[in-house]
């Protein structure tokens, strides 16, 4: 059984695995780094990929430096062995359609690619539960994500360059996704109304970045589940300050952050006002907001 058994463990794996040493890997993990590994990922040769033969019980792999030929060789010869694949710096892969041949794939992490332009057909990936994509320069649309019928967790964003713009997240409408994240530069479609059609949605993060207070309130009012949306407290630390302090922040545009200390009543009042707006917009059609899509 994989030591990654749920979404939270996958998230920890994606955002912490690269700093672990080889000696810290679990018994069912294998990490393949090319001999000429460099800042761009290096070039993984076929005989280096074949080292997987030494790990017949591994179901988690981290692999770097694949070009298209190496990617296809890896998937065709070893892909079905793994439930979790972390592609780390495989910038020259341009067609990842062979991922559809992996029916047992559960989690996919892919960091840094400069050639892929569209998603693969996820229809056969019946067990796929989590996807994390970082720093893709040519992927501009998530069309096809709706075919991953059992997907629960999706995260897209920038780890190095803050440039990634995506056409829309509307493809997630009516899906089973529970956690939805955006960490890129911009989602071009400014209409968040699809969120209320996501029956299992539990948490969103930065998906509505740059939208208005009214849009946030409308989503909170009409979502199936209670989403944690509104003014919130953030534990802040400044250089030269002995103790961290709380600041009040807002997910919507046009409102400034301020320190909580000596502003407690202001914060409570703003929370009450936002909750009142939520109640006012409950059951109201999105079109009634009069916001251009």
FENCOR-V36002 format. One record per pair of residues at least 6 apart in sequence whose C-alpha atoms are under 8 Angstrom apart, sorted by the first residue. I is the first residue (numbers start at 1). J is the second residue. Records with the same first field share a line. If there is no record, write none. Layout:
I: J ; J
This chain:
2: 28 ; 59 ; 60 ; 83
3: 26
4: 10
7: 129 ; 130 ; 152 ; 153
10: 107 ; 130
14: 86 ; 109 ; 132
22: 31
27: 58
28: 55 ; 57 ; 58 ; 59 ; 60
29: 58 ; 59 ; 60 ; 61
30: 52 ; 55 ; 58 ; 60 ; 61 ; 62
31: 61 ; 62 ; 63
32: 48 ; 49 ; 51 ; 61 ; 62 ; 63 ; 64
33: 44 ; 63 ; 64 ; 65
34: 41 ; 42 ; 43 ; 44 ; 45 ; 48 ; 64 ; 65
35: 42 ; 43 ; 44
36: 42 ; 43
37: 43 ; 65
40: 65 ; 89 ; 91
41: 64 ; 65 ; 88 ; 89 ; 90 ; 91
42: 64 ; 65
43: 64 ; 65 ; 66 ; 67
44: 64 ; 65 ; 66 ; 67 ; 70
45: 66 ; 70
46: 70 ; 73
49: 74
52: 78
58: 81 ; 82
59: 81 ; 82 ; 83 ; 84
60: 82 ; 83 ; 84 ; 85 ; 86
61: 82 ; 84 ; 85 ; 86
62: 85 ; 86 ; 87 ; 88
63: 85 ; 86 ; 87 ; 88
64: 87 ; 88 ; 89 ; 90
65: 88 ; 89 ; 90 ; 91
66: 90 ; 91 ; 92 ; 93
67: 90 ; 91 ; 92 ; 93
68: 92 ; 93 ; 94 ; 95
71: 93 ; 96
72: 98
75: 98 ; 99
76: 98
79: 102
80: 101 ; 102 ; 103 ; 104 ; 105
82: 104 ; 105
83: 104 ; 105 ; 106 ; 107
84: 105 ; 106 ; 107 ; 108
85: 105 ; 107 ; 108 ; 109
86: 108 ; 109 ; 110
87: 108 ; 109 ; 110 ; 111
88: 109 ; 110 ; 111 ; 112
89: 110 ; 111 ; 112 ; 113
90: 111 ; 112 ; 113
91: 112 ; 113 ; 114 ; 115
92: 113 ; 114 ; 115
93: 113 ; 114 ; 115 ; 116
94: 114 ; 115 ; 116 ; 117
95: 116
96: 116 ; 119 ; 120
97: 119 ; 120 ; 121
98: 120
99: 120 ; 122
100: 120 ; 121 ; 122 ; 123 ; 124 ; 125
101: 124 ; 125
102: 124 ; 125
103: 124 ; 125 ; 126 ; 127
104: 125 ; 126 ; 127 ; 128
105: 125 ; 127 ; 128
106: 127 ; 128 ; 129 ; 130
107: 128 ; 129 ; 130 ; 131
108: 130 ; 131 ; 132
109: 131 ; 132 ; 133
110: 132 ; 133 ; 134
111: 133 ; 134 ; 135 ; 136
112: 134 ; 135 ; 136
113: 135 ; 136 ; 137
114: 136 ; 137 ; 138
115: 136 ; 137 ; 138 ; 139
116: 136 ; 138 ; 139
117: 138 ; 139 ; 140 ; 141
118: 139 ; 140 ; 141 ; 142 ; 143
119: 141 ; 142 ; 143 ; 144 ; 145
120: 144
121: 144 ; 147
122: 144 ; 145 ; 147 ; 148
123: 147 ; 148 ; 149
125: 148
126: 148 ; 149 ; 150
127: 150 ; 151
128: 148 ; 150 ; 151
129: 150 ; 151 ; 152 ; 153
130: 151 ; 152 ; 153 ; 154
131: 151 ; 153 ; 154 ; 155
132: 154 ; 155 ; 156
133: 155 ; 156 ; 157
134: 156 ; 157 ; 158 ; 159
135: 157 ; 158 ; 159 ; 160 ; 161 ; 164
136: 164
137: 163 ; 164
139: 166
140: 164 ; 165 ; 166 ; 167
141: 166 ; 167 ; 168
142: 166 ; 167 ; 168 ; 169 ; 171
143: 171
144: 171
145: 171 ; 172
146: 171 ; 172 ; 173 ; 175
149: 175 ; 176
150: 176 ; 177
151: 175 ; 176 ; 177
152: 176 ; 177 ; 178 ; 179
153: 177 ; 178 ; 179 ; 180
154: 177 ; 179 ; 180 ; 181
155: 180 ; 181 ; 182 ; 183
156: 181 ; 182 ; 183 ; 184
157: 164 ; 182 ; 183 ; 184 ; 185
158: 164 ; 183 ; 184 ; 185
162: 184 ; 185
163: 184 ; 185
164: 184 ; 185 ; 186
165: 184 ; 185 ; 186 ; 187 ; 188
166: 186 ; 187 ; 188
167: 187 ; 188 ; 189
168: 187 ; 188 ; 189
169: 187 ; 189
170: 192 ; 194
172: 194 ; 195 ; 198
173: 194 ; 195 ; 197 ; 198
174: 194 ; 197 ; 198 ; 199
175: 198 ; 199 ; 200
176: 198 ; 199 ; 200 ; 201
177: 198 ; 200 ; 201
178: 200 ; 201 ; 202 ; 203
179: 201 ; 202 ; 203 ; 204
180: 201 ; 203 ; 204 ; 205 ; 207
181: 204 ; 205 ; 206 ; 207
182: 205 ; 206 ; 207
183: 206 ; 207
186: 209
187: 207
189: 293
190: 208 ; 211 ; 293
191: 293
192: 208 ; 215 ; 219
193: 219 ; 286
195: 201 ; 219 ; 223
196: 219 ; 222 ; 223 ; 224
197: 223 ; 224
198: 223 ; 224
199: 224 ; 225
200: 224 ; 225
201: 224 ; 225
202: 225 ; 226 ; 227
203: 227 ; 228
204: 227
206: 251
208: 216 ; 251 ; 252
209: 251 ; 252 ; 253
210: 251 ; 252 ; 253
211: 252 ; 253
212: 252 ; 253 ; 254
213: 252 ; 253
214: 277 ; 289
215: 289
216: 229 ; 230 ; 252
217: 229 ; 230 ; 274 ; 275 ; 277 ; 278 ; 281
218: 278 ; 281 ; 282 ; 284 ; 286
220: 226 ; 227 ; 228 ; 229 ; 278
221: 278 ; 279 ; 281 ; 282 ; 283
222: 281 ; 282 ; 283
229: 251
230: 250 ; 251 ; 271 ; 274
231: 248 ; 249 ; 250 ; 251 ; 267 ; 270 ; 271
232: 248 ; 249 ; 250
233: 246 ; 247 ; 248 ; 249 ; 260
234: 246 ; 247 ; 248 ; 249
235: 244 ; 245 ; 246 ; 247
236: 244 ; 245 ; 246 ; 247
237: 243 ; 244 ; 245
238: 244
245: 259 ; 260
246: 259 ; 260 ; 261
247: 257 ; 258 ; 259 ; 260
248: 257 ; 258 ; 259 ; 260 ; 267
249: 256 ; 257 ; 258
250: 256 ; 257
260: 267
